[in-house]
Amino acid sequence: MMRKLISDTLKPSGKWSIKRLSAFTSFWAAIVYALIPLCVKPFEVHEFVFVGLLTYSATAIGLTVWNKSIKSDETN
């Protein structure tokens, strides 16, 4: 089940998609970074790091969607 989910999400055409992989990784890195203070008390979360990781994730996903829309426009 998990292998199928990873395969369908991160390897859409049988090859690893670097944009999807980087979006997935940066999203979870942002979540982990935001939750570090729960375990390490003197740790300070900087907002620009958190927002930067989420922005990178959103941009990578947006580029994937935009490229797909361009390809579908060219075929029509």
C-alpha positions as CSV (number, residue, x, y, z in Angstrom):
1,M,0.0,0.0,0.0
2,M,2.7,2.5,1.0
3,R,4.9,1.5,-1.9
4,K,2.0,2.1,-4.3
5,L,1.4,5.5,-2.8
6,I,5.0,6.5,-3.1
7,S,5.3,5.1,-6.6
8,D,2.1,6.9,-7.8
9,T,3.0,10.2,-6.1
10,L,6.7,10.6,-6.6
11,K,7.3,8.4,-9.7
12,P,4.4,9.2,-12.0
13,S,6.0,7.9,-15.2
14,G,8.2,5.2,-13.6
15,K,11.1,7.7,-12.9
16,W,11.6,9.8,-9.8
17,S,10.2,13.3,-10.3
18,I,12.8,15.7,-8.8
19,K,10.2,18.5,-8.4
20,R,7.7,16.2,-6.6
21,L,10.5,14.8,-4.5
22,S,11.8,18.2,-3.5
23,A,8.3,19.5,-2.7
24,F,7.6,16.4,-0.5
25,T,10.9,16.7,1.3
26,S,10.7,20.5,1.9
27,F,7.2,20.3,3.2
28,W,8.1,17.6,5.8
29,A,11.3,19.5,6.6
30,A,9.2,22.6,7.4
31,I,6.9,20.5,9.6
32,V,9.8,18.9,11.5
33,Y,11.5,22.3,11.8
34,A,8.4,23.8,13.3
35,L,8.0,20.9,15.8
36,I,11.6,20.9,17.1
37,P,10.8,23.2,20.0
38,L,8.6,20.5,21.5
39,C,11.6,18.3,22.1
40,V,14.5,20.9,22.3
41,K,13.4,23.7,24.7
42,P,16.0,26.4,23.9
43,F,15.5,26.1,20.1
44,E,14.2,29.2,18.4
45,V,12.1,28.7,15.2
46,H,12.8,31.5,12.7
47,E,9.7,32.3,10.6
48,F,11.6,33.0,7.4
49,V,13.1,29.5,7.4
50,F,9.7,27.9,7.9
51,V,8.0,30.1,5.3
52,G,10.8,29.6,2.9
53,L,10.5,25.8,3.1
54,L,6.8,26.0,2.6
55,T,7.1,28.5,-0.3
56,Y,9.6,26.2,-2.0
57,S,7.2,23.3,-1.6
58,A,4.3,25.3,-3.0
59,T,6.5,26.6,-5.9
60,A,7.6,23.1,-6.9
61,I,4.0,21.9,-6.9
62,G,2.9,25.0,-8.8
63,L,5.5,24.5,-11.5
64,T,4.5,20.9,-12.0
65,V,0.8,22.0,-12.4
66,W,1.8,24.8,-14.7
67,N,3.9,22.6,-16.9
68,K,1.1,20.1,-17.2
69,S,-1.3,22.9,-18.2
70,I,1.1,24.2,-20.8
71,K,1.5,20.7,-22.3
72,S,-2.3,20.2,-22.4
73,D,-2.7,23.6,-24.1
74,E,-0.1,22.6,-26.8
75,T,-1.9,19.4,-27.6
76,N,-5.3,21.1,-28.0
